[in-house]
Amino acid sequence: QVQLVESGGGLVQAGASLRLSCAASGLTFSNYAMGWFRQAPGKEHEFVAGITRSGLSTYYADSVKGRFTTSRDNAKNTVYLQMNSLRPEDTSIYYCAAARGPGTRSALYNYWGQGTQVTVSS
């Protein structure tokens, strides 16, 4: 049974940083590209960041480029999202997801975590 478990969310002030983690089990982690998405109330999943299976390539939504960084440790079956200079508009539930290949569309991703809430106050 595949499980993706996010952690590290919380309530912070604008300008602060958070680091999200996503621990994977039940799959061969290094065979999957990983992505981060977010979903605000009443909105669809929004792509945030992605990383290839090897971790050598990363890609980001324009809204977070230069502020967020994703990385992975295949030995620990974990992917990370470092979020700096947080803004109130980053407030959302953040999800990690696994896909057989890299991409920005949520439909490409086979497995999803349960999400972790990030709230940024002004």
C-alpha positions as MATLAB code, in Angstrom:
seq = 'QVQLVESGGGLVQAGASLRLSCAASGLTFSNYAMGWFRQAPGKEHEFVAGITRSGLSTYYADSVKGRFTTSRDNAKNTVYLQMNSLRPEDTSIYYCAAARGPGTRSALYNYWGQGTQVTVSS';
ca = [
       0.000    0.000    0.000;
       1.459    3.301   -1.112;
       1.550    6.053    1.486;
       2.739    9.629    1.188;
       2.787   11.516    4.472;
       3.413   15.254    4.568;
       4.604   17.131    7.616;
       5.989   20.529    8.540;
       3.035   22.789    7.915;
       1.921   25.438   10.344;
       1.034   29.063   11.013;
       3.720   31.645   10.305;
       3.987   35.358    9.656;
       4.667   36.817    6.252;
       8.351   36.668    5.402;
       8.977   33.527    7.436;
      10.127   30.135    6.216;
       8.794   26.611    6.484;
      10.137   23.277    5.358;
       7.683   20.609    4.323;
       8.624   16.941    4.194;
       6.894   14.067    2.461;
       7.811   10.531    3.472;
       6.944    7.793    0.996;
       6.410    4.092    1.570;
       5.030    1.156   -0.386;
       6.665    2.157   -3.665;
      10.112    2.228   -5.200;
      10.653    5.886   -4.486;
      13.497    6.441   -6.924;
      11.237    5.292   -9.785;
       8.875    8.218   -9.293;
       9.020   11.896  -10.053;
       7.584   13.908   -7.195;
       5.474   17.002   -7.189;
       4.093   19.517   -4.751;
       0.646   20.980   -5.238;
      -1.539   23.253   -3.180;
      -5.252   23.721   -2.947;
      -7.013   26.693   -1.423;
     -10.688   26.454   -0.409;
     -12.949   26.390   -3.431;
     -10.061   26.134   -5.877;
      -8.474   23.352   -7.874;
      -5.070   21.824   -7.250;
      -2.324   24.242   -8.236;
       1.095   22.973   -9.242;
       3.867   24.370   -7.033;
       7.091   22.441   -7.672;
       8.373   19.218   -9.154;
      11.519   17.119   -9.105;
      12.672   14.333  -11.370;
      13.384   10.789  -10.201;
      17.095   11.413   -9.830;
      16.637   14.809   -8.265;
      18.868   16.405  -10.870;
      16.109   18.582  -12.318;
      13.525   20.732  -10.593;
      10.812   23.042  -11.899;
       8.518   25.560  -10.305;
       5.389   27.589  -10.757;
       6.140   31.215  -11.550;
       4.394   32.274   -8.353;
       6.999   30.515   -6.169;
      10.108   30.631   -8.330;
      13.038   32.054   -6.394;
      11.299   31.524   -3.040;
      10.617   27.759   -2.910;
      13.066   24.921   -3.426;
      12.289   21.230   -3.710;
      14.789   18.441   -3.116;
      14.725   14.732   -2.428;
      16.698   12.091   -0.589;
      16.123    8.761   -2.302;
      17.932    6.916    0.484;
      15.321    8.230    2.928;
      12.351    8.000    0.549;
      11.619   11.637    1.310;
      10.993   14.775   -0.703;
      11.211   18.272    0.722;
       9.813   21.704   -0.040;
      11.728   24.610    1.436;
       9.520   27.690    1.441;
      11.116   31.069    2.078;
       9.707   34.597    2.060;
       6.220   33.276    2.600;
       3.287   35.462    1.650;
      -0.351   35.436    2.751;
      -1.316   34.211   -0.724;
       0.744   31.055   -0.104;
      -1.867   30.009    2.465;
      -3.222   26.648    1.361;
      -3.190   22.919    1.961;
       0.007   21.520    0.480;
       0.139   18.043   -1.023;
       2.961   15.889   -2.281;
       2.303   13.486   -5.124;
       4.140   10.784   -7.066;
       4.153   10.246  -10.819;
       5.921    7.893  -13.202;
       7.296   10.904  -15.056;
       7.732   14.638  -14.434;
       4.953   17.069  -15.158;
       2.853   19.927  -13.880;
      -0.633   18.496  -14.429;
      -2.272   16.900  -11.406;
      -3.769   14.175  -13.617;
      -0.273   12.788  -14.198;
       0.185   11.942  -10.538;
      -0.806    8.493   -9.345;
      -0.418    8.823   -5.606;
      -1.193   11.684   -3.235;
      -0.592   12.497    0.408;
      -3.255   13.724    2.783;
      -1.960   17.286    2.789;
      -0.576   19.670    5.378;
      -1.966   23.122    6.135;
       0.211   26.178    5.653;
      -1.167   29.474    6.902;
       0.677   32.747    6.425;
      -0.557   35.762    8.336;
       0.057   39.327    7.222;
];
